[in-house]
Amino acid sequence: MSWNPALTPGCPDEIGPGAIETLIIPRARDLGGFEVRRALPAPKRQMVGPFIFFDQMGPAEFLTGQGIDVRPHPHIGLGTVTYLYRGSFQHRDSTGADQIITPGALNWMIAGRGVTHSERSPDAARAGPSSLLGIQTWIALPESHEDMAPVFEHHEQGALPVIRDTGITARLILGRAYGQTAPATLPSDTFYLDVTLAPRARFPLPDDHEDRGIYVTEGSIRIAGQDFESGQMMVFRPGDAITVQAGDRGARLMALGGETLNGPRHIWWNFVASSRERIEEAKRQWRAERWGTGLFDLPPTDRAEHIPLPERT
């Protein structure tokens, strides 16, 4: 499918500065030679639509034999979205899934009432120097789905719809946008796009979603006469027609949003829930380490270790 951005109202110089409701500068964390930039949750913004967690992983460079080893850890009340620009991950979880993800593909895991997973660099990546750059997000579940059984889906790059126009390539990772629908099963109305823009190209955000935001991963964009560089997230006022313009170097960005939930969510470590009681029960069960007898089990192919419950987060 194609669309003509010039026909979409809201060109950059027609948007008032107030159209940007929140500007988020992610917090950087060094995880021992591997940097993570966290945009959500932010002090002034917990969610964009159902998106409650947004991390840029890397860029990171690894020598032969090195890689990422995120030991098995638990989740409740959310769906995890892993999407890579460079590198690879091996995902293992307590549903029995064991899947390597490569750039442009989607790993989508709904934790529901409780799931455990690990993420590690696969052996092939450790066989020589490697690099990693990607985005990991969490989507908070509606209350109606918090008790569902966990599920995992993998969709290769070729299964995700691609929308093109002059200077624009947009891969639809999740949800619906511009008349296209991505294949992953979702519990709420959502959109999530990987967008590459040629220099000075204009890109209109979907105008039929309640909540919308943009995170710039490469290059820069211009909105209402202001320039925004990579590593920044903008959340827009509902209802406005928004078109952004790439800078002279072009841009790559993630566009995200969708239907807002019926209220805020409680977050503690890797747990998201509509009530504190759910989180306290998840903490109790993870601390007990009674694998397979309650909310949590360990991945069948990664049971030798796990991350213990922290004292504080």
C-alpha positions in Angstrom: 0.0 0.0 0.0 1.2 3.6 -0.6 0.0 7.0 0.5 1.0 10.5 -0.5 2.3 12.5 2.5 1.7 15.8 0.6 -2.0 15.0 0.7 -2.0 14.5 4.5 -2.8 17.6 6.6 -0.3 18.8 9.2 3.0 19.6 7.3 5.8 20.4 9.7 5.4 24.2 9.6 1.6 23.9 10.1 2.0 22.2 13.5 2.1 24.4 16.6 4.7 23.7 19.2 2.0 22.6 21.6 1.4 19.5 19.4 4.3 17.9 21.3 2.8 17.0 24.6 5.9 15.5 26.2 9.6 15.4 25.2 11.5 12.5 26.7 15.3 12.3 26.9 16.1 8.7 27.7 18.1 7.7 30.7 21.3 5.9 29.8 22.5 2.8 31.8 25.9 1.1 31.3 25.5 -2.6 31.7 29.2 -3.4 31.6 30.2 -2.4 28.1 26.6 -2.5 26.8 24.5 0.7 27.0 20.7 0.8 27.3 18.7 4.0 26.8 15.3 3.9 28.5 12.6 6.2 27.3 9.6 4.7 29.0 8.5 4.8 31.7 9.5 8.5 32.1 8.9 10.8 35.1 6.2 12.7 33.2 4.9 9.9 31.1 4.3 6.3 32.1 2.8 5.0 28.8 2.2 5.9 25.1 -1.0 4.0 24.3 -0.3 0.5 25.9 3.5 0.9 25.5 4.9 1.1 29.1 8.6 0.3 28.6 10.9 1.3 25.8 14.6 0.5 25.7 17.2 1.1 23.0 19.8 -1.6 23.3 23.2 -0.6 22.1 24.9 0.1 19.8 27.4 -2.4 21.2 30.4 -4.1 19.8 31.6 -7.5 21.0 34.9 -9.4 20.5 35.0 -13.1 19.7 33.5 -15.1 22.5 31.6 -12.1 23.9 27.9 -11.4 23.9 24.8 -10.8 25.9 23.6 -13.2 28.6 20.4 -12.1 30.2 19.6 -15.0 32.6 16.1 -16.4 33.0 13.8 -13.8 34.7 10.0 -13.5 35.2 7.3 -11.3 33.8 3.6 -10.8 34.4 0.9 -8.5 32.9 2.7 -7.5 29.8 3.8 -8.4 26.3 7.5 -8.1 25.3 8.5 -6.9 21.8 12.0 -7.6 20.6 13.1 -5.9 17.3 16.7 -5.7 16.1 18.5 -3.5 13.7 21.8 -5.4 14.0 22.9 -8.6 15.6 21.0 -11.5 16.9 19.4 -12.9 20.2 18.4 -16.4 21.2 15.1 -16.3 23.1 14.1 -19.2 25.4 11.0 -19.2 27.6 8.9 -21.3 29.8 6.3 -22.0 27.1 9.0 -24.1 25.4 9.9 -21.5 22.8 13.6 -21.5 21.6 14.0 -18.9 18.9 16.8 -16.9 17.3 15.8 -13.4 16.2 17.6 -11.5 13.5 17.2 -7.9 12.1 13.7 -7.0 10.8 11.9 -10.0 12.5 9.6 -9.9 15.5 9.7 -11.8 18.8 6.4 -11.3 20.6 5.8 -12.9 24.0 2.7 -12.3 26.1 3.5 -13.0 29.7 -0.2 -13.1 30.9 -0.3 -14.5 34.4 3.4 -15.4 34.4 6.3 -16.4 32.1 10.1 -16.8 32.4 12.5 -16.1 29.6 16.2 -15.6 28.8 18.0 -13.7 26.1 21.5 -14.6 25.0 23.8 -14.1 22.1 23.7 -17.3 20.1 26.8 -19.4 19.5 27.1 -18.3 15.9 27.4 -14.7 17.0 30.1 -15.5 19.5 32.2 -17.2 16.9 33.6 -13.9 15.8 33.3 -10.1 16.4 29.7 -9.0 16.4 27.5 -6.0 17.0 24.1 -5.4 18.5 21.5 -2.6 18.1 17.8 -2.9 18.7 14.7 -1.9 20.5 12.9 -3.8 23.3 9.5 -2.7 24.5 6.7 -3.9 26.8 3.0 -3.5 26.2 0.8 -3.4 29.3 -2.1 -5.9 29.0 -5.7 -4.9 29.5 -7.2 -6.3 32.8 -9.1 -8.9 30.8 -5.8 -10.5 29.6 -3.7 -10.3 32.8 -4.7 -13.9 33.8 -4.2 -15.5 30.3 -1.8 -18.3 29.7 1.6 -17.1 28.3 2.2 -17.4 24.6 5.1 -16.7 22.2 5.0 -15.8 18.5 7.8 -15.3 16.1 7.3 -13.5 12.7 10.1 -13.3 10.2 10.9 -10.1 8.4 9.1 -11.1 5.2 5.8 -11.6 7.1 5.6 -8.0 8.3 3.9 -5.5 6.0 6.0 -2.8 4.4 4.5 0.5 3.3 6.4 2.5 0.8 6.2 6.0 -0.8 8.8 8.5 -2.1 11.6 8.6 0.4 9.7 6.5 2.9 9.9 2.8 4.0 7.8 1.8 7.0 7.7 -1.8 8.3 4.6 -2.5 10.4 5.8 -4.5 13.4 2.6 -4.7 15.4 -1.0 -3.7 15.1 -2.6 -1.7 12.3 -1.7 1.4 10.2 -2.4 2.8 6.8 -4.9 0.0 6.0 -2.4 -2.8 6.8 -2.4 -5.2 9.7 0.7 -7.0 11.2 0.3 -10.8 11.9 1.0 -10.8 15.7 -2.0 -11.4 18.0 -2.7 -8.3 20.1 -5.0 -7.8 23.1 -5.5 -4.0 22.4 -5.6 -1.6 19.4 -2.0 -0.7 18.7 0.5 0.4 16.1 4.3 0.0 16.0 6.4 1.0 12.9 10.0 0.9 11.9 10.3 4.0 9.6 13.3 4.9 7.4 13.2 8.4 5.8 15.4 9.8 3.0 16.8 13.3 3.5 13.9 15.9 3.8 11.2 13.2 3.3 7.9 13.8 5.1 6.1 11.2 7.1 2.5 11.5 8.4 1.7 9.6 11.6 -1.5 7.5 11.6 -4.4 9.8 12.5 -6.8 7.1 13.7 -5.1 6.1 17.0 -5.7 7.7 20.3 -2.1 8.0 21.5 1.0 8.5 19.4 4.7 9.0 19.8 8.0 8.9 17.9 11.5 7.8 19.0 14.4 8.8 16.7 17.1 6.2 16.4 19.2 7.7 13.6 19.5 11.1 12.0 17.1 13.9 12.9 13.6 15.1 12.3 11.9 18.5 12.3 8.5 19.3 13.9 7.0 22.7 14.1 10.3 24.4 13.3 12.2 22.4 15.9 14.9 19.8 15.2 15.1 16.6 17.2 18.1 14.3 17.2 18.5 10.6 17.7 17.9 9.3 21.2 14.8 11.5 21.8 11.1 10.6 22.1 8.2 12.9 21.3 4.6 12.2 22.5 1.9 14.1 20.6 -1.3 15.7 21.7 -4.3 13.5 20.8 -6.3 14.4 17.7 -3.7 16.6 15.9 -2.7 15.7 12.3 1.1 15.2 12.6 3.7 15.1 9.8 7.4 15.0 10.6 10.2 15.9 8.2 13.6 14.2 8.1 16.7 16.3 8.4 19.5 16.6 5.8 21.0 13.2 6.7 17.6 11.4 6.7 16.2 9.6 9.7 15.2 6.3 11.1 12.5 6.3 13.8 10.1 4.1 15.6 6.5 5.3 15.6 4.3 3.8 18.3 1.0 4.2 20.2 -2.6 3.0 20.2 -5.5 2.8 22.6 -4.9 3.9 26.1 -5.7 1.6 29.0 -8.4 2.2 31.6 -5.9 3.4 34.1 -2.2 3.5 35.1 -0.3 0.4 35.9 1.9 -0.6 38.8 5.5 -1.5 37.8 8.1 -3.3 40.0 11.2 -4.9 38.4 9.9 -7.0 35.5 6.3 -7.1 36.7 3.4 -4.9 35.4 -0.1 -5.2 36.9 -3.3 -3.3 37.5 -3.1 -4.0 41.2 -0.3 -4.1 43.8 -1.6 -7.5 45.0 -0.7 -9.2 41.7 2.8 -7.9 41.9 3.2 -8.9 45.6 2.0 -12.4 44.7 4.5 -12.6 41.7 7.3 -11.5 44.0 6.4 -14.2 46.6 6.3 -16.9 44.0 9.5 -16.0 42.2 11.3 -15.8 45.6 10.1 -19.3 46.5 11.7 -20.8 43.4 9.2 -23.6 43.2 9.5 -24.1 39.5 6.5 -25.5 37.7 4.2 -25.5 40.7 2.8 -21.9 40.5 3.1 -18.9 38.3 6.6 -19.6 37.1 8.8 -22.3 35.6 12.2 -22.0 34.0 12.8 -22.4 30.2 13.2 -26.1 29.4 16.5 -25.5 27.6 17.9 -22.9 30.0 17.5 -24.1 33.6 21.0 -23.9 35.1 20.6 -20.4 36.5 18.2 -17.5 36.9 18.1 -13.9 38.2 17.1 -13.9 41.8 14.4 -11.5 43.1 16.1 -8.1 43.9 15.9 -6.5 47.3 15.0 -3.2 45.6 14.6 -1.8 42.0 
